Amino acid sequence: NCLQLEDGQQDVKSPEKIRKIQNVHSVREYVRQALDPNLDFLVSRIVKTLFELQRRQYVKDPIKAKARRRLVLGMREVQRGLRS
């Protein structure tokens, strides 16, 4: 998310400035998950709650917060969490 300027400096774009590309692909035939707006809402609510709890714990004690993560995003973080 960096742009190289003429003078050699990098311009970091904020997430708000990055244009989002809509997913134009339809759901693939092997996906059997029922799409439900209510489920989407509930999942987003629990993820936000976990993120807030993790942030609050980090403010209180950063070392313990890193040792006991409540929310793990991404395959590498999941693998790292499983190893420890």
N, C-alpha and C positions, 0 to 999 in steps of 0.2 A: 504494500500500500504506500510505496514511496515513489515520488517523481524526481527524476534527476533534472536539476535546473542547469541553465547555461553556464553559471559560474562554478559548477561542481558541487554545490550544496544540494541536500536532499530536502524535499518538501513532503512532510508526513501528512497524509490526509486523515482527518478525523472520521470516525465511522458514520457520522451524520452526512458527510460530504460524498461518500462513496455511493455511486448509483447502483441500486440493486437490480439484478436481472431476474425477472419472473421466471418460474419454472414452467415452461410451455409444454413439457412432456406429460403425457397422460400417465396414469398409474399402470405399471407393468402387469402383465397377465398373471405372474406368479405371486403377486401380493394379495394376501387374503385378509388383510386387516380392514375392518369396517371403519370408514372415515366418519367421525362423529365430532361435531363442534363442541359438544359438552365434554367429551373426553379430552379434547385439545385444551379446553379451558382448565380442567382439573389438573392435567399434567403440567401445564405452565404455572399454575398456582403452587403446586408442590415444589417445582424446581426453584421458583422465586423464594419460597419459604426456606428451602435448604441453603440457597445462596446467601440469604440474609443471616441465617444462623451461623454459617461458616464465616461470614464477614464479621459478625459480632464477636465470635470466639477469637478471630485473628486480632481484633482490636484489644481484646482482653489479654491474650497470651499467644503471641505469634508462634512460639515453638510448639506448644501443645496443639495449636490449630493445624499446623503442617503435619504433625504426627497422626492426628485423628481427623482426617478429612471426611466431610459429610457429603460432598458433591464432587464427583470426578467426571470430567468431560474429556473425551478423546480416547482412542485406543491405546496410545502410549501411556497415558496417565493410568488407565485401567490396568495395563500390564505391570506398571511400576507398583501400583497398589497391591496387586496380587502377589508380587514377589516379596514384599515386605511383611 
